[in-house]
């Protein structure tokens, strides 16, 4: 079951799922800029806001996946590397 406020990846449109993090962020930034400028009518604003919310979810999922792959080096008391473990970057 998905957490409240987040969409499961399958719930995202294919065109958004296909975007890399940087492309999704660029589109999201463009949506925010256009919404803040007031250059779009109400109906278009609602559509853009909805797409922006989906882009945000996609970006958050990409960041979470990346953070889960990051590891930190564990050292012993003498400073020697003893292995790795998942990084705690919250």
N, C-alpha and C positions, 0 to 999 in steps of 0.2 A: 504494500500500500504506500502511495506517495505521501510525503509530508504535506501538510496544509500550505498552500501558497506556492507550491512547486509543481511543475508539470513533468510527467514521465517523458523521456525522450521520444517515445512513440507518439505522444500527443502533439509534438511540434510538427509544423508543416515541413515537407521534404526540402523545400528551398532554404529554410532556416537550418535544418539539420546538416545540410551540405556545406554551410559556411564555416570557415575557420574562425578562431577567436577574434583575430584582428579585423576581418571583414565584418563580422557581426557587430563588433564595437563601433566601427566606423559608421555602419548603417544606423545603429542606435544613437550615436552622437548626432547624426544628421537629423534624425526624427526629433530629438530633444531640441535642437536648434530651431527647426521649423515650427515646432509647437510653441516654443517660447517667443518666437517672432510674431505670432498671430497671423501669419500669412495664409493660413488654411481655414476653410469653413468648418462648421461644427461636425458634420458627418465625416469629413476627411480626417478631422482631429481624432474622432473616436476610433476610426480604422487605424490610424497611425499609432495611437496610444496602445491599442490592442497588439499590434505587431511589435511595438517597442517592448511590451511586457513579455512577449514570447522570446524576443531577442535577448532580453535580460536573463531569462531563465536559461537560455542556451549558453550564454556567457558564464553564468554561475556554475553550470554543470561542467563546462570545459575547465574552469579554474579548479573546481573540486577534484576532477579527474587528474589534473596536473599536480595538485598538492599531494594527492595520495601516492603519486609516483616518486615524489621527492624523498630522499633518504638523507639522514645525517650520519656522519662518522662518529662512532662511539670510541672513546679513548679510556685507557685505564689510568690509575693514579700517576703513573710515570709518563703519561702523555703518548703512549704507544697506541696505535689504532688497533681495536679489538674486533671490529665489525661495523655493521650499519644497522640502523633501525629506522622506522618511519619517522619523519620529522613532525614535530608538534608545532605547526605554524598558525594556529588559530589566534 
